[in-house]
């Protein structure tokens, strides 16, 4: 009787153990595979130093793909961005490009995003978290230029099909009180092309 009961316990608990292992697996870069593809972006950039200043309008594209491999898994997601910026009420416009490298870094147990800009010489490394329940990427970073340190947080909020996301960024400049954040970017990205990605949540 005792052996039969023990066998029953093992049979009942086996699926639970498998499920537990699946839930506790380490995150990986492919968990952000819903970014893969090409996006059309629009955004408004605000002057936080002068709220009355004209905002800058951004239009462009974001193209994301996998890059490099580690043990057969994609090591990075690379997003190449190309945008035109126009100042409201003025005829001036400029073209700027920037590249984002996203990956899961097991040494810090977190997702990271490293940014390189064509018009800004400072490299920025951000900490990224993803909330699957709300389909929200939260991106936090700091920009250090001389004695100035600006902290910011950015949110990418995806729709149910991962076909678009709203973007909002808030910044705390070194000249502002520590607890004060002002909106610096508001925009929307819409997917215009999707690559086949079995790891994307939208395809599960």
Buried (B, 14 or more C-beta within 10 A) or exposed (E): EEEEEEEEEEEEEEEEEEEEEEEEEEBBBBBBBBBBBBBBBBBBBBEBEEEEEEBBBBBBBBBBBBBEEEEEEBBBBBBBBBBEBBBEEEEEEEEBEBEBBBBBBEEEEEBBBBBBBEEEEEEBEBBBEBEEEEBBBBBEBEBEEEEEEBBBBBBBBBEEEBBBBBBBBBBBBBEBEEEEBBBBBBBBBEBEEBEEBEBBBBEE
